[in-house]
Amino acid sequence: MNVTDDKTIVKEYFNSTGFDRWRRIYGDGEVNKVQLDIRTGHQQTVETVLSWLKADNNLAGLSICDAGCGTGSLSIPLAEAGAKVYASDISEKMVGEAKEKASQILANAENPTFAVQDLETISGSYHTVICLDVLIHYPQHKADEMISHLCSSAQSRIILSFAPKTFALSLLKKIGSFFPGASKATRAYLHREADVVKILAKNGFSVQRQSMTRTRFYFSRLLEATRQ
Ligand SMILES: C[S@@+](CC[C@H](N)C(=O)[O-])C[C@H]1O[C@@H](n2cnc3c(N)ncnc32)[C@H](O)[C@@H]1O
């Protein structure tokens, strides 16, 4: 499978069966046990990012790019906390759901700003660029290009998460739970932390804070790196 295929498949998946599945997982309605476990793990990752940013005491007015924003799980609370958020996603459906949620929760319809966009075409410049649980859809060489592009848009900081290769066996065993049935065609890629740190360093960033969220069906390594 080549890189274009990966991107096309991911986009189609998150505009169809993936949209239905992940909208439920990221929502608050009833879900099955596996989905509940993934929801819990993902919420932990989001909470960790929010706690890091709030601890810095400079969130109000901070420009943040949420690349691959999904249904707005991070963008919406960031906007609520006063950050100026630019949120984008390759899936029109995910962006539509994020917009809908934001309109129900937030008073200001202008923040976050939402766009349907491949993260590799993001052209603005932001204090902080965040990319959560997106790299799992791409092989390492493609993830390298994506991370480099995101770094070029980050003035000071980049925060990203990925499924670490050390958990390969356990994760691969559970891939069927991530992408059941026909959508199994969507591959899940694991990344070596050393490779991620290396590409961050190549772009002038070094790791400051790190965290690991691990539940039965959800594994996510989170790194915050700042420009040196
Ligand atoms: C597992 S979801 C994570 C969503 C969100 N970051 C979160 O943590 O709640 C992955 C998201 O990445 C998006 N995505 C995948 N490839 C992308 C790309 N090349 N550019 C932008 N978004 C992408 C998908 O459409 C999907 O919404």
The ligand as an SDF file (V2000), in Angstrom:
LIG
                    3D

 27 29  0  0  0  0  0  0  0  0999 V2000
   -8.4400    8.7550   15.9560 C   0  0  0  0  0  0  0  0  0  0  0  0
   -9.0060   10.3030   15.3980 S   0  0  0  0  0  0  0  0  0  0  0  0
   -8.3320   11.4820   16.5840 C   0  0  0  0  0  0  0  0  0  0  0  0
   -9.1020   12.7870   16.5870 C   0  0  0  0  0  0  0  0  0  0  0  0
   -8.6190   13.8590   17.5540 C   0  0  0  0  0  0  0  0  0  0  0  0
   -7.2450   14.2560   17.2960 N   0  0  0  0  0  0  0  0  0  0  0  0
   -8.7850   13.4310   18.9760 C   0  0  0  0  0  0  0  0  0  0  0  0
   -7.7950   13.0010   19.6010 O   0  0  0  0  0  0  0  0  0  0  0  0
   -9.9130   13.5050   19.4890 O   0  0  0  0  0  0  0  0  0  0  0  0
   -7.9530   10.5910   13.9980 C   0  0  0  0  0  0  0  0  0  0  0  0
   -8.3780   11.7990   13.2010 C   0  0  0  0  0  0  0  0  0  0  0  0
   -7.3220   12.1480   12.3220 O   0  0  0  0  0  0  0  0  0  0  0  0
   -7.8880   12.6040   11.1180 C   0  0  0  0  0  0  0  0  0  0  0  0
   -6.8490   12.5470   10.0710 N   0  0  0  0  0  0  0  0  0  0  0  0
   -6.2610   11.4530    9.5520 C   0  0  0  0  0  0  0  0  0  0  0  0
   -5.3350   11.7990    8.6340 N   0  0  0  0  0  0  0  0  0  0  0  0
   -5.3280   13.1480    8.5760 C   0  0  0  0  0  0  0  0  0  0  0  0
   -4.5940   14.0930    7.8010 C   0  0  0  0  0  0  0  0  0  0  0  0
   -3.6770   13.6900    6.9070 N   0  0  0  0  0  0  0  0  0  0  0  0
   -4.8470   15.4000    7.9890 N   0  0  0  0  0  0  0  0  0  0  0  0
   -5.7950   15.7990    8.8850 C   0  0  0  0  0  0  0  0  0  0  0  0
   -6.5270   14.9470    9.6360 N   0  0  0  0  0  0  0  0  0  0  0  0
   -6.3010   13.6270    9.4880 C   0  0  0  0  0  0  0  0  0  0  0  0
   -9.0700   11.6870   10.9190 C   0  0  0  0  0  0  0  0  0  0  0  0
   -9.9990   12.1750    9.9770 O   0  0  0  0  0  0  0  0  0  0  0  0
   -9.6140   11.5890   12.3460 C   0  0  0  0  0  0  0  0  0  0  0  0
  -10.5600   12.5760   12.6090 O   0  0  0  0  0  0  0  0  0  0  0  0
  1  2  1  0
  2  3  1  0
  2 10  1  0
  3  4  1  0
  4  5  1  0
  5  6  1  0
  5  7  1  0
  7  8  2  0
  7  9  1  0
 10 11  1  0
 11 12  1  0
 11 26  1  0
 12 13  1  0
 13 14  1  0
 13 24  1  0
 14 15  1  0
 14 23  1  0
 15 16  2  0
 16 17  1  0
 17 18  1  0
 17 23  2  0
 18 19  1  0
 18 20  2  0
 20 21  1  0
 21 22  2  0
 22 23  1  0
 24 25  1  0
 24 26  1  0
 26 27  1  0
M  CHG  2   2   1   9  -1
M  END
$$$$
